[in-house]
């Protein structure tokens, strides 16, 4: 039942995002998605109580729902529904399904030895940093293209 928490919040986020349009084309939602994923993961890995795990899974589910919507929006709107954009969408989802189990195995799944907690914290920070860098990459590429195009009106 506890494990289903992230799936329920992911579904609720998907339902909410399908009804509102304010998030289309906004980079802040991408930052929120990455923050929710990293924060939820950190909460789950560092939780001392069941309530902490549930809260972390709920936050993680929100991040998954946001990421799913953003990836789908990119594939359909920004990528104009091209085959490459669909592949990027699938890749984003696949990375999430790969990274989560790897982090779980690195800390709690290896017998709970004394160094597991510090390894988990370090890995959580590493994943958070990589998520931030990956989230910034499309923004920086778009900015580079705008600068290369020159000022508007010339």
N, CA, C and O atoms as a GROMACS GRO file, in nm:
protein
  616
    1UNK      N    1   0.083  -0.119   0.000
    1UNK     CA    2   0.000   0.000   0.000
    1UNK      C    3   0.088   0.125   0.000
    1UNK      O    4   0.060   0.220  -0.073
    2UNK      N    5   0.193   0.125   0.082
    2UNK     CA    6   0.281   0.242   0.088
    2UNK      C    7   0.350   0.263  -0.046
    2UNK      O    8   0.366   0.376  -0.092
    3UNK      N    9   0.391   0.153  -0.109
    3UNK     CA   10   0.458   0.164  -0.238
    3UNK      C   11   0.371   0.225  -0.347
    3UNK      O   12   0.422   0.281  -0.444
    4UNK      N   13   0.240   0.215  -0.332
    4UNK     CA   14   0.149   0.271  -0.432
    4UNK      C   15   0.131   0.422  -0.417
    4UNK      O   16   0.069   0.485  -0.502
    5UNK      N   17   0.185   0.479  -0.311
    5UNK     CA   18   0.168   0.623  -0.286
    5UNK      C   19   0.217   0.706  -0.404
    5UNK      O   20   0.147   0.798  -0.447
    6UNK      N   21   0.335   0.675  -0.455
    6UNK     CA   22   0.388   0.757  -0.564
    6UNK      C   23   0.305   0.741  -0.690
    6UNK      O   24   0.295   0.835  -0.770
    7UNK      N   25   0.246   0.623  -0.710
    7UNK     CA   26   0.164   0.604  -0.830
    7UNK      C   27   0.034   0.684  -0.822
    7UNK      O   28  -0.013   0.738  -0.922
    8UNK      N   29  -0.023   0.691  -0.704
    8UNK     CA   30  -0.147   0.768  -0.685
    8UNK      C   31  -0.120   0.917  -0.705
    8UNK      O   32  -0.196   0.985  -0.774
    9UNK      N   33  -0.012   0.968  -0.645
    9UNK     CA   34   0.017   1.112  -0.662
    9UNK      C   35   0.061   1.142  -0.804
    9UNK      O   36   0.036   1.252  -0.854
   10UNK      N   37   0.126   1.047  -0.870
   10UNK     CA   38   0.163   1.068  -1.011
   10UNK      C   39   0.035   1.081  -1.094
   10UNK      O   40   0.024   1.171  -1.178
   11UNK      N   41  -0.062   0.993  -1.071
   11UNK     CA   42  -0.188   0.999  -1.145
   11UNK      C   43  -0.262   1.129  -1.116
   11UNK      O   44  -0.315   1.192  -1.208
   12UNK      N   45  -0.267   1.168  -0.989
   12UNK     CA   46  -0.334   1.294  -0.953
   12UNK      C   47  -0.268   1.413  -1.022
   12UNK      O   48  -0.336   1.505  -1.068
   13UNK      N   49  -0.136   1.412  -1.028
   13UNK     CA   50  -0.063   1.520  -1.095
   13UNK      C   51  -0.094   1.521  -1.244
   13UNK      O   52  -0.117   1.627  -1.302
   14UNK      N   53  -0.096   1.403  -1.306
   14UNK     CA   54  -0.130   1.394  -1.449
   14UNK      C   55  -0.271   1.448  -1.474
   14UNK      O   56  -0.294   1.521  -1.570
   15UNK      N   57  -0.366   1.410  -1.388
   15UNK     CA   58  -0.503   1.458  -1.404
   15UNK      C   59  -0.510   1.610  -1.391
   15UNK      O   60  -0.578   1.677  -1.468
   16UNK      N   61  -0.439   1.664  -1.293
   16UNK     CA   62  -0.437   1.809  -1.272
   16UNK      C   63  -0.373   1.880  -1.390
   16UNK      O   64  -0.428   1.978  -1.441
   17UNK      N   65  -0.258   1.831  -1.435
   17UNK     CA   66  -0.186   1.897  -1.545
   17UNK      C   67  -0.265   1.891  -1.676
   17UNK      O   68  -0.249   1.978  -1.762
   18UNK      N   69  -0.349   1.788  -1.692
   18UNK     CA   70  -0.427   1.779  -1.815
   18UNK      C   71  -0.540   1.882  -1.818
   18UNK      O   72  -0.592   1.913  -1.924
   19UNK      N   73  -0.577   1.934  -1.703
   19UNK     CA   74  -0.689   2.028  -1.694
   19UNK      C   75  -0.646   2.174  -1.696
   19UNK      O   76  -0.727   2.262  -1.725
   20UNK      N   77  -0.520   2.202  -1.666
   20UNK     CA   78  -0.472   2.340  -1.661
   20UNK      C   79  -0.364   2.359  -1.768
   20UNK      O   80  -0.297   2.264  -1.807
   21UNK      N   81  -0.349   2.480  -1.814
   21UNK     CA   82  -0.255   2.508  -1.923
   21UNK      C   83  -0.146   2.607  -1.887
   21UNK      O   84  -0.060   2.636  -1.970
   22UNK      N   85  -0.146   2.660  -1.766
   22UNK     CA   86  -0.051   2.764  -1.728
   22UNK      C   87   0.094   2.719  -1.739
   22UNK      O   88   0.183   2.803  -1.749
   23UNK      N   89   0.119   2.592  -1.735
   23UNK     CA   90   0.256   2.540  -1.729
   23UNK      C   91   0.321   2.524  -1.866
   23UNK      O   92   0.441   2.499  -1.873
   24UNK      N   93   0.245   2.536  -1.974
   24UNK     CA   94   0.301   2.515  -2.108
   24UNK      C   95   0.414   2.613  -2.136
   24UNK      O   96   0.396   2.734  -2.128
   25UNK      N   97   0.529   2.559  -2.170
   25UNK     CA   98   0.644   2.641  -2.209
   25UNK      C   99   0.716   2.709  -2.095
   25UNK      O  100   0.800   2.796  -2.120
   26UNK      N  101   0.687   2.676  -1.972
   26UNK     CA  102   0.752   2.742  -1.857
   26UNK      C  103   0.864   2.654  -1.801
   26UNK      O  104   0.844   2.538  -1.766
   27UNK      N  105   0.982   2.714  -1.793
   27UNK     CA  106   1.099   2.642  -1.739
   27UNK      C  107   1.085   2.617  -1.590
   27UNK      O  108   1.142   2.521  -1.539
   28UNK      N  109   1.012   2.701  -1.520
   28UNK     CA  110   0.999   2.684  -1.376
   28UNK      C  111   0.934   2.551  -1.340
   28UNK      O  112   0.963   2.495  -1.235
   29UNK      N  113   0.846   2.500  -1.426
   29UNK     CA  114   0.781   2.372  -1.398
   29UNK      C  115   0.882   2.258  -1.410
   29UNK      O  116   0.874   2.160  -1.337
   30UNK      N  117   0.977   2.271  -1.503
   30UNK     CA  118   1.083   2.173  -1.516
   30UNK      C  119   1.171   2.170  -1.390
   30UNK      O  120   1.210   2.064  -1.342
   31UNK      N  121   1.201   2.288  -1.340
   31UNK     CA  122   1.280   2.297  -1.216
   31UNK      C  123   1.201   2.237  -1.100
   31UNK      O  124   1.258   2.167  -1.016
   32UNK      N  125   1.071   2.264  -1.095
   32UNK     CA  126   0.987   2.205  -0.990
   32UNK      C  127   0.985   2.053  -1.001
   32UNK      O  128   0.988   1.984  -0.899
   33UNK      N  129   0.978   2.001  -1.122
   33UNK     CA  130   0.976   1.856  -1.140
   33UNK      C  131   1.106   1.793  -1.090
   33UNK      O  132   1.103   1.694  -1.017
   34UNK      N  133   1.219   1.850  -1.128
   34UNK     CA  134   1.348   1.798  -1.082
   34UNK      C  135   1.363   1.808  -0.932
   34UNK      O  136   1.415   1.718  -0.867
   35UNK      N  137   1.316   1.919  -0.877
   35UNK     CA  138   1.324   1.938  -0.732
   35UNK      C  139   1.235   1.839  -0.658
   35UNK      O  140   1.275   1.785  -0.554
   36UNK      N  141   1.115   1.814  -0.712
   36UNK     CA  142   1.024   1.718  -0.649
   36UNK      C  143   1.082   1.577  -0.655
   36UNK      O  144   1.072   1.501  -0.558
   37UNK      N  145   1.140   1.541  -0.768
   37UNK     CA  146   1.202   1.409  -0.780
   37UNK      C  147   1.318   1.393  -0.682
   37UNK      O  148   1.323   1.295  -0.608
   38UNK      N  149   1.409   1.488  -0.682
   38UNK     CA  150   1.525   1.480  -0.593
   38UNK      C  151   1.484   1.488  -0.447
   38UNK      O  152   1.535   1.414  -0.363
   39UNK      N  153   1.392   1.578  -0.416
   39UNK     CA  154   1.346   1.594  -0.277
   39UNK      C  155   1.271   1.471  -0.228
   39UNK      O  156   1.291   1.427  -0.115
   40UNK      N  157   1.185   1.416  -0.313
   40UNK     CA  158   1.113   1.294  -0.275
   40UNK      C  159   1.206   1.177  -0.254
   40UNK      O  160   1.190   1.100  -0.160
   41UNK      N  161   1.303   1.164  -0.344
   41UNK     CA  162   1.402   1.058  -0.330
   41UNK      C  163   1.481   1.072  -0.201
   41UNK      O  164   1.502   0.975  -0.128
   42UNK      N  165   1.525   1.194  -0.173
   42UNK     CA  166   1.600   1.219  -0.050
   42UNK      C  167   1.516   1.188   0.074
   42UNK      O  168   1.565   1.126   0.169
   43UNK      N  169   1.390   1.229   0.072
   43UNK     CA  170   1.302   1.201   0.186
   43UNK      C  171   1.286   1.051   0.209
   43UNK      O  172   1.291   1.004   0.322
   44UNK      N  173   1.266   0.977   0.101
   44UNK     CA  174   1.249   0.832   0.114
   44UNK      C  175   1.376   0.767   0.168
   44UNK      O  176   1.370   0.683   0.258
   45UNK      N  177   1.490   0.806   0.114
   45UNK     CA  178   1.615   0.743   0.154
   45UNK      C  179   1.658   0.780   0.295
   45UNK      O  180   1.724   0.700   0.362
   46UNK      N  181   1.621   0.898   0.340
   46UNK     CA  182   1.665   0.944   0.471
   46UNK      C  183   1.557   0.936   0.578
   46UNK      O  184   1.581   0.973   0.693
   47UNK      N  185   1.438   0.889   0.542
   47UNK     CA  186   1.326   0.885   0.635
   47UNK      C  187   1.353   0.792   0.753
   47UNK      O  188   1.410   0.684   0.737
   48UNK      N  189   1.311   0.836   0.870
   48UNK     CA  190   1.325   0.757   0.991
   48UNK      C  191   1.192   0.692   1.031
   48UNK      O  192   1.189   0.604   1.117
   49UNK      N  193   1.084   0.737   0.970
   49UNK     CA  194   0.951   0.686   1.004
   49UNK      C  195   0.875   0.650   0.877
   49UNK      O  196   0.913   0.689   0.767
   50UNK      N  197   0.768   0.576   0.895
   50UNK     CA  198   0.682   0.542   0.782
   50UNK      C  199   0.617   0.664   0.722
   50UNK      O  200   0.597   0.670   0.600
   51UNK      N  201   0.582   0.762   0.805
   51UNK     CA  202   0.520   0.884   0.755
   51UNK      C  203   0.618   0.960   0.665
   51UNK      O  204   0.578   1.020   0.566
   52UNK      N  205   0.745   0.958   0.700
   52UNK     CA  206   0.847   1.023   0.617
   52UNK      C  207   0.860   0.956   0.482
   52UNK      O  208   0.879   1.022   0.380
   53UNK      N  209   0.851   0.823   0.482
   53UNK     CA  210   0.858   0.749   0.356
   53UNK      C  211   0.737   0.781   0.269
   53UNK      O  212   0.751   0.802   0.149
   54UNK      N  213   0.620   0.784   0.329
   54UNK     CA  214   0.498   0.816   0.254
   54UNK      C  215   0.506   0.958   0.196
   54UNK      O  216   0.470   0.980   0.080
   55UNK      N  217   0.552   1.053   0.276
   55UNK     CA  218   0.567   1.191   0.227
   55UNK      C  219   0.667   1.197   0.112
   55UNK      O  220   0.642   1.265   0.012
   56UNK      N  221   0.777   1.126   0.125
   56UNK     CA  222   0.877   1.123   0.018
   56UNK      C  223   0.823   1.060  -0.109
   56UNK      O  224   0.847   1.111  -0.218
   57UNK      N  225   0.749   0.950  -0.094
   57UNK     CA  226   0.690   0.886  -0.212
   57UNK      C  227   0.586   0.975  -0.278
   57UNK      O  228   0.577   0.979  -0.400
   58UNK      N  229   0.509   1.047  -0.198
   58UNK     CA  230   0.409   1.138  -0.253
   58UNK      C  231   0.477   1.250  -0.333
   58UNK      O  232   0.434   1.281  -0.444
   59UNK      N  233   0.581   1.308  -0.277
   59UNK     CA  234   0.654   1.414  -0.348
   59UNK      C  235   0.720   1.360  -0.473
   59UNK      O  236   0.721   1.425  -0.577
   60UNK      N  237   0.776   1.240  -0.464
   60UNK     CA  238   0.837   1.176  -0.580
   60UNK      C  239   0.733   1.152  -0.689
   60UNK      O  240   0.762   1.172  -0.807
   61UNK      N  241   0.613   1.111  -0.651
   61UNK     CA  242   0.505   1.090  -0.748
   61UNK      C  243   0.466   1.217  -0.820
   61UNK      O  244   0.438   1.216  -0.940
   62UNK      N  245   0.464   1.328  -0.747
   62UNK     CA  246   0.436   1.458  -0.810
   62UNK      C  247   0.545   1.488  -0.912
   62UNK      O  248   0.516   1.531  -1.024
   63UNK      N  249   0.670   1.466  -0.875
   63UNK     CA  250   0.780   1.488  -0.968
   63UNK      C  251   0.770   1.400  -1.091
   63UNK      O  252   0.798   1.445  -1.202
   64UNK      N  253   0.730   1.274  -1.072
   64UNK     CA  254   0.714   1.183  -1.186
   64UNK      C  255   0.600   1.231  -1.277
   64UNK      O  256   0.614   1.230  -1.399
   65UNK      N  257   0.490   1.274  -1.218
   65UNK     CA  258   0.378   1.324  -1.297
   65UNK      C  259   0.415   1.447  -1.377
   65UNK      O  260   0.380   1.460  -1.494
   66UNK      N  261   0.486   1.540  -1.312
   66UNK     CA  262   0.531   1.660  -1.381
   66UNK      C  263   0.627   1.625  -1.495
   66UNK      O  264   0.614   1.678  -1.606
   67UNK      N  265   0.721   1.537  -1.467
   67UNK     CA  266   0.818   1.497  -1.569
   67UNK      C  267   0.749   1.432  -1.688
   67UNK      O  268   0.782   1.460  -1.803
   68UNK      N  269   0.653   1.346  -1.661
   68UNK     CA  270   0.579   1.279  -1.767
   68UNK      C  271   0.507   1.381  -1.854
   68UNK      O  272   0.514   1.375  -1.976
   69UNK      N  273   0.437   1.474  -1.791
   69UNK     CA  274   0.364   1.577  -1.866
   69UNK      C  275   0.459   1.664  -1.947
   69UNK      O  276   0.432   1.694  -2.063
   70UNK      N  277   0.569   1.705  -1.886
   70UNK     CA  278   0.664   1.791  -1.956
   70UNK      C  279   0.728   1.719  -2.074
   70UNK      O  280   0.745   1.778  -2.180
   71UNK      N  281   0.762   1.592  -2.055
   71UNK     CA  282   0.822   1.515  -2.165
   71UNK      C  283   0.722   1.496  -2.278
   71UNK      O  284   0.758   1.506  -2.396
   72UNK      N  285   0.598   1.469  -2.244
   72UNK     CA  286   0.495   1.452  -2.346
   72UNK      C  287   0.467   1.583  -2.418
   72UNK      O  288   0.450   1.585  -2.540
   73UNK      N  289   0.463   1.692  -2.344
   73UNK     CA  290   0.444   1.824  -2.405
   73UNK      C  291   0.557   1.855  -2.502
   73UNK      O  292   0.534   1.905  -2.612
   74UNK      N  293   0.681   1.825  -2.460
   74UNK     CA  294   0.796   1.849  -2.548
   74UNK      C  295   0.782   1.768  -2.676
   74UNK      O  296   0.801   1.820  -2.786
   75UNK      N  297   0.749   1.640  -2.661
   75UNK     CA  298   0.740   1.553  -2.778
   75UNK      C  299   0.632   1.599  -2.875
   75UNK      O  300   0.651   1.593  -2.996
   76UNK      N  301   0.520   1.646  -2.823
   76UNK     CA  302   0.409   1.682  -2.910
   76UNK      C  303   0.412   1.827  -2.957
   76UNK      O  304   0.384   1.855  -3.073
   77UNK      N  305   0.444   1.918  -2.869
   77UNK     CA  306   0.436   2.061  -2.904
   77UNK      C  307   0.569   2.114  -2.956
   77UNK      O  308   0.576   2.166  -3.067
   78UNK      N  309   0.672   2.100  -2.876
   78UNK     CA  310   0.801   2.157  -2.915
   78UNK      C  311   0.866   2.072  -3.024
   78UNK      O  312   0.918   2.125  -3.122
   79UNK      N  313   0.861   1.940  -3.006
   79UNK     CA  314   0.919   1.850  -3.105
   79UNK      C  315   0.830   1.827  -3.224
   79UNK      O  316   0.865   1.750  -3.314
   80UNK      N  317   0.714   1.892  -3.228
   80UNK     CA  318   0.617   1.882  -3.338
   80UNK      C  319   0.577   1.738  -3.366
   80UNK      O  320   0.546   1.702  -3.480
   81UNK      N  321   0.578   1.655  -3.262
   81UNK     CA  322   0.533   1.518  -3.277
   81UNK      C  323   0.624   1.431  -3.362
   81UNK      O  324   0.582   1.324  -3.407
   82UNK      N  325   0.748   1.474  -3.385
   82UNK     CA  326   0.842   1.399  -3.469
   82UNK      C  327   0.884   1.270  -3.399
   82UNK      O  328   0.871   1.256  -3.278
   83UNK      N  329   0.934   1.177  -3.478
   83UNK     CA  330   0.978   1.048  -3.424
   83UNK      C  331   1.090   1.068  -3.323
   83UNK      O  332   1.091   1.003  -3.219
   84UNK      N  333   1.184   1.157  -3.351
   84UNK     CA  334   1.295   1.183  -3.258
   84UNK      C  335   1.243   1.234  -3.124
   84UNK      O  336   1.294   1.196  -3.018
   85UNK      N  337   1.142   1.320  -3.128
   85UNK     CA  338   1.086   1.372  -3.004
   85UNK      C  339   1.021   1.260  -2.923
   85UNK      O  340   1.030   1.259  -2.801
   86UNK      N  341   0.955   1.168  -2.990
   86UNK     CA  342   0.897   1.053  -2.922
   86UNK      C  343   1.004   0.966  -2.857
   86UNK      O  344   0.984   0.913  -2.748
   87UNK      N  345   1.117   0.952  -2.923
   87UNK     CA  346   1.229   0.877  -2.865
   87UNK      C  347   1.285   0.947  -2.743
   87UNK      O  348   1.321   0.882  -2.645
   88UNK      N  349   1.292   1.079  -2.748
   88UNK     CA  350   1.338   1.155  -2.631
   88UNK      C  351   1.242   1.140  -2.514
   88UNK      O  352   1.285   1.131  -2.399
   89UNK      N  353   1.113   1.137  -2.544
   89UNK     CA  354   1.012   1.117  -2.441
   89UNK      C  355   1.030   0.981  -2.375
   89UNK      O  356   1.030   0.970  -2.252
   90UNK      N  357   1.046   0.877  -2.456
   90UNK     CA  358   1.068   0.743  -2.402
   90UNK      C  359   1.196   0.733  -2.323
   90UNK      O  360   1.202   0.664  -2.221
   91UNK      N  361   1.300   0.802  -2.368
   91UNK     CA  362   1.428   0.801  -2.298
   91UNK      C  363   1.417   0.865  -2.160
   91UNK      O  364   1.474   0.815  -2.063
   92UNK      N  365   1.346   0.977  -2.151
   92UNK     CA  366   1.327   1.043  -2.022
   92UNK      C  367   1.257   0.952  -1.922
   92UNK      O  368   1.295   0.945  -1.806
   93UNK      N  369   1.155   0.883  -1.968
   93UNK     CA  370   1.082   0.791  -1.881
   93UNK      C  371   1.172   0.674  -1.842
   93UNK      O  372   1.174   0.633  -1.726
   94UNK      N  373   1.246   0.621  -1.937
   94UNK     CA  374   1.336   0.509  -1.911
   94UNK      C  375   1.445   0.541  -1.811
   94UNK      O  376   1.480   0.458  -1.727
   95UNK      N  377   1.499   0.662  -1.818
   95UNK     CA  378   1.603   0.703  -1.723
   95UNK      C  379   1.547   0.700  -1.581
   95UNK      O  380   1.615   0.657  -1.488
   96UNK      N  381   1.425   0.747  -1.565
   96UNK     CA  382   1.363   0.745  -1.432
   96UNK      C  383   1.347   0.605  -1.378
   96UNK      O  384   1.369   0.581  -1.259
   97UNK      N  385   1.310   0.513  -1.464
   97UNK     CA  386   1.291   0.375  -1.419
   97UNK      C  387   1.425   0.304  -1.397
   97UNK      O  388   1.428   0.199  -1.332
   98UNK      N  389   1.534   0.358  -1.447
   98UNK     CA  390   1.666   0.300  -1.424
   98UNK      C  391   1.731   0.358  -1.298
   98UNK      O  392   1.785   0.284  -1.215
   99UNK      N  393   1.726   0.490  -1.285
   99UNK     CA  394   1.796   0.558  -1.175
   99UNK      C  395   1.738   0.520  -1.039
   99UNK      O  396   1.813   0.499  -0.943
  100UNK      N  397   1.606   0.512  -1.028
  100UNK     CA  398   1.544   0.481  -0.900
  100UNK      C  399   1.593   0.351  -0.839
  100UNK      O  400   1.639   0.352  -0.725
  101UNK      N  401   1.584   0.240  -0.911
  101UNK     CA  402   1.634   0.115  -0.854
  101UNK      C  403   1.783   0.116  -0.825
  101UNK      O  404   1.827   0.054  -0.728
  102UNK      N  405   1.861   0.184  -0.907
  102UNK     CA  406   2.006   0.191  -0.881
  102UNK      C  407   2.033   0.261  -0.749
  102UNK      O  408   2.116   0.216  -0.671
  103UNK      N  409   1.962   0.370  -0.724
  103UNK     CA  410   1.980   0.441  -0.597
  103UNK      C  411   1.934   0.353  -0.480
  103UNK      O  412   2.000   0.348  -0.376
  104UNK      N  413   1.823   0.285  -0.497
  104UNK     CA  414   1.775   0.196  -0.392
  104UNK      C  415   1.875   0.086  -0.360
  104UNK      O  416   1.898   0.054  -0.244
  105UNK      N  417   1.933   0.027  -0.463
  105UNK     CA  418   2.032  -0.079  -0.442
  105UNK      C  419   2.160  -0.026  -0.378
  105UNK      O  420   2.225  -0.097  -0.302
  106UNK      N  421   2.196   0.097  -0.410
  106UNK     CA  422   2.322   0.152  -0.359
  106UNK      C  423   2.320   0.176  -0.209
  106UNK      O  424   2.424   0.169  -0.144
  107UNK      N  425   2.204   0.203  -0.153
  107UNK     CA  426   2.198   0.236  -0.011
  107UNK      C  427   2.133   0.129   0.073
  107UNK      O  428   2.200   0.051   0.140
  108UNK      N  429   2.003   0.125   0.069
  108UNK     CA  430   1.928   0.037   0.158
  108UNK      C  431   1.929  -0.108   0.115
  108UNK      O  432   1.917  -0.197   0.200
  109UNK      N  433   1.945  -0.134  -0.012
  109UNK     CA  434   1.933  -0.271  -0.060
  109UNK      C  435   2.056  -0.356  -0.040
  109UNK      O  436   2.052  -0.476  -0.070
  110UNK      N  437   2.164  -0.300   0.009
  110UNK     CA  438   2.288  -0.377   0.022
  110UNK      C  439   2.321  -0.414   0.165
  110UNK      O  440   2.438  -0.411   0.204
  111UNK      N  441   2.224  -0.447   0.243
  111UNK     CA  442   2.248  -0.500   0.376
  111UNK      C  443   2.249  -0.399   0.488
  111UNK      O  444   2.264  -0.437   0.604
  112UNK      N  445   2.234  -0.272   0.458
  112UNK     CA  446   2.226  -0.170   0.562
  112UNK      C  447   2.354  -0.156   0.642
  112UNK      O  448   2.347  -0.125   0.762
  113UNK      N  449   2.471  -0.176   0.581
  113UNK     CA  450   2.595  -0.160   0.656
  113UNK      C  451   2.617  -0.014   0.693
  113UNK      O  452   2.548   0.074   0.644
  114UNK      N  453   2.713   0.011   0.779
  114UNK     CA  454   2.731   0.145   0.838
  114UNK      C  455   2.754   0.255   0.734
  114UNK      O  456   2.706   0.367   0.752
  115UNK      N  457   2.824   0.226   0.628
  115UNK     CA  458   2.852   0.327   0.527
  115UNK      C  459   2.739   0.350   0.429
  115UNK      O  460   2.746   0.439   0.345
  116UNK      N  461   2.632   0.268   0.440
  116UNK     CA  462   2.522   0.280   0.344
  116UNK      C  463   2.454   0.415   0.352
  116UNK      O  464   2.419   0.473   0.249
  117UNK      N  465   2.434   0.468   0.473
  117UNK     CA  466   2.364   0.596   0.488
  117UNK      C  467   2.444   0.708   0.423
  117UNK      O  468   2.386   0.789   0.351
  118UNK      N  469   2.574   0.714   0.447
  118UNK     CA  470   2.654   0.821   0.387
  118UNK      C  471   2.665   0.804   0.236
  118UNK      O  472   2.667   0.902   0.162
  119UNK      N  473   2.672   0.679   0.191
  119UNK     CA  474   2.675   0.656   0.046
  119UNK      C  475   2.544   0.699  -0.017
  119UNK      O  476   2.543   0.756  -0.127
  120UNK      N  477   2.434   0.674   0.050
  120UNK     CA  478   2.303   0.713  -0.001
  120UNK      C  479   2.291   0.864  -0.009
  120UNK      O  480   2.241   0.917  -0.108
  121UNK      N  481   2.335   0.934   0.094
  121UNK     CA  482   2.330   1.080   0.094
  121UNK      C  483   2.415   1.134  -0.019
  121UNK      O  484   2.372   1.224  -0.092
  122UNK      N  485   2.535   1.082  -0.035
  122UNK     CA  486   2.623   1.128  -0.143
  122UNK      C  487   2.563   1.102  -0.279
  122UNK      O  488   2.568   1.188  -0.367
  123UNK      N  489   2.506   0.984  -0.297
  123UNK     CA  490   2.446   0.951  -0.425
  123UNK      C  491   2.322   1.036  -0.452
  123UNK      O  492   2.297   1.075  -0.566
  124UNK      N  493   2.247   1.066  -0.348
  124UNK     CA  494   2.130   1.152  -0.363
  124UNK      C  495   2.172   1.291  -0.411
  124UNK      O  496   2.109   1.346  -0.501
  125UNK      N  497   2.277   1.348  -0.353
  125UNK     CA  498   2.327   1.478  -0.396
  125UNK      C  499   2.380   1.472  -0.539
  125UNK      O  500   2.360   1.566  -0.617
  126UNK      N  501   2.447   1.363  -0.574
  126UNK     CA  502   2.498   1.348  -0.710
  126UNK      C  503   2.383   1.345  -0.810
  126UNK      O  504   2.388   1.411  -0.914
  127UNK      N  505   2.279   1.269  -0.779
  127UNK     CA  506   2.164   1.261  -0.869
  127UNK      C  507   2.094   1.396  -0.879
  127UNK      O  508   2.049   1.436  -0.986
  128UNK      N  509   2.084   1.466  -0.767
  128UNK     CA  510   2.022   1.599  -0.769
  128UNK      C  511   2.101   1.694  -0.859
  128UNK      O  512   2.043   1.770  -0.936
  129UNK      N  513   2.234   1.690  -0.849
  129UNK     CA  514   2.318   1.777  -0.933
  129UNK      C  515   2.304   1.740  -1.080
  129UNK      O  516   2.294   1.828  -1.165
  130UNK      N  517   2.304   1.611  -1.111
  130UNK     CA  518   2.290   1.569  -1.250
  130UNK      C  519   2.153   1.606  -1.305
  130UNK      O  520   2.141   1.645  -1.421
  131UNK      N  521   2.050   1.593  -1.223
  131UNK     CA  522   1.916   1.632  -1.265
  131UNK      C  523   1.911   1.781  -1.298
  131UNK      O  524   1.852   1.821  -1.398
  132UNK      N  525   1.973   1.861  -1.213
  132UNK     CA  526   1.976   2.006  -1.237
  132UNK      C  527   2.049   2.038  -1.367
  132UNK      O  528   2.004   2.122  -1.445
  133UNK      N  529   2.161   1.971  -1.391
  133UNK     CA  530   2.236   1.995  -1.514
  133UNK      C  531   2.157   1.953  -1.638
  133UNK      O  532   2.154   2.024  -1.739
  134UNK      N  533   2.092   1.838  -1.629
  134UNK     CA  534   2.011   1.792  -1.742
  134UNK      C  535   1.892   1.884  -1.767
  134UNK      O  536   1.853   1.906  -1.881
  135UNK      N  537   1.837   1.938  -1.660
  135UNK     CA  538   1.723   2.029  -1.674
  135UNK      C  539   1.768   2.160  -1.738
  135UNK      O  540   1.691   2.222  -1.812
  136UNK      N  541   1.890   2.203  -1.712
  136UNK     CA  542   1.938   2.329  -1.767
  136UNK      C  543   1.986   2.316  -1.912
  136UNK      O  544   1.990   2.417  -1.984
  137UNK      N  545   2.020   2.199  -1.956
  137UNK     CA  546   2.076   2.181  -2.090
  137UNK      C  547   1.987   2.235  -2.202
  137UNK      O  548   2.035   2.313  -2.284
  138UNK      N  549   1.858   2.197  -2.208
  138UNK     CA  550   1.774   2.252  -2.316
  138UNK      C  551   1.761   2.404  -2.309
  138UNK      O  552   1.758   2.472  -2.412
  139UNK      N  553   1.755   2.458  -2.187
  139UNK     CA  554   1.747   2.603  -2.171
  139UNK      C  555   1.871   2.670  -2.227
  139UNK      O  556   1.861   2.770  -2.299
  140UNK      N  557   1.989   2.616  -2.193
  140UNK     CA  558   2.114   2.675  -2.241
  140UNK      C  559   2.127   2.662  -2.393
  140UNK      O  560   2.180   2.753  -2.458
  141UNK      N  561   2.082   2.552  -2.449
  141UNK     CA  562   2.086   2.536  -2.595
  141UNK      C  563   1.993   2.636  -2.663
  141UNK      O  564   2.030   2.694  -2.765
  142UNK      N  565   1.874   2.656  -2.609
  142UNK     CA  566   1.781   2.753  -2.667
  142UNK      C  567   1.837   2.894  -2.656
  142UNK      O  568   1.824   2.974  -2.749
  143UNK      N  569   1.899   2.924  -2.545
  143UNK     CA  570   1.961   3.056  -2.526
  143UNK      C  571   2.074   3.079  -2.626
  143UNK      O  572   2.089   3.188  -2.681
  144UNK      N  573   2.153   2.976  -2.650
  144UNK     CA  574   2.263   2.984  -2.746
  144UNK      C  575   2.209   3.010  -2.886
  144UNK      O  576   2.265   3.090  -2.960
  145UNK      N  577   2.099   2.941  -2.923
  145UNK     CA  578   2.039   2.962  -3.055
  145UNK      C  579   1.985   3.103  -3.070
  145UNK      O  580   1.998   3.164  -3.176
  146UNK      N  581   1.923   3.156  -2.962
  146UNK     CA  582   1.870   3.293  -2.967
  146UNK      C  583   1.983   3.393  -2.986
  146UNK      O  584   1.970   3.488  -3.064
  147UNK      N  585   2.093   3.373  -2.915
  147UNK     CA  586   2.207   3.466  -2.929
  147UNK      C  587   2.268   3.459  -3.069
  147UNK      O  588   2.309   3.561  -3.124
  148UNK      N  589   2.274   3.338  -3.125
  148UNK     CA  590   2.330   3.323  -3.260
  148UNK      C  591   2.241   3.389  -3.364
  148UNK      O  592   2.290   3.438  -3.466
  149UNK      N  593   2.110   3.391  -3.339
  149UNK     CA  594   2.016   3.452  -3.433
  149UNK      C  595   2.024   3.604  -3.432
  149UNK      O  596   1.983   3.670  -3.527
  150UNK      N  597   2.078   3.660  -3.325
  150UNK     CA  598   2.090   3.804  -3.315
  150UNK      C  599   1.965   3.870  -3.261
  150UNK      O  600   1.865   3.803  -3.234
  151UNK      N  601   1.969   4.001  -3.244
  151UNK     CA  602   1.853   4.073  -3.191
  151UNK      C  603   1.732   4.063  -3.284
  151UNK      O  604   1.747   4.056  -3.406
  152UNK      N  605   1.616   4.064  -3.225
  152UNK     CA  606   1.492   4.059  -3.302
  152UNK      C  607   1.473   4.191  -3.374
  152UNK      O  608   1.496   4.297  -3.316
  153UNK      N  609   1.430   4.186  -3.500
  153UNK     CA  610   1.401   4.307  -3.574
  153UNK      C  611   1.512   4.346  -3.671
  153UNK      O  612   1.495   4.444  -3.744
  154UNK      N  613   1.622   4.276  -3.675
  154UNK     CA  614   1.728   4.308  -3.770
  154UNK      C  615   1.707   4.241  -3.901
  154UNK      O  616   1.787   4.257  -3.993
   0.00000   0.00000   0.00000
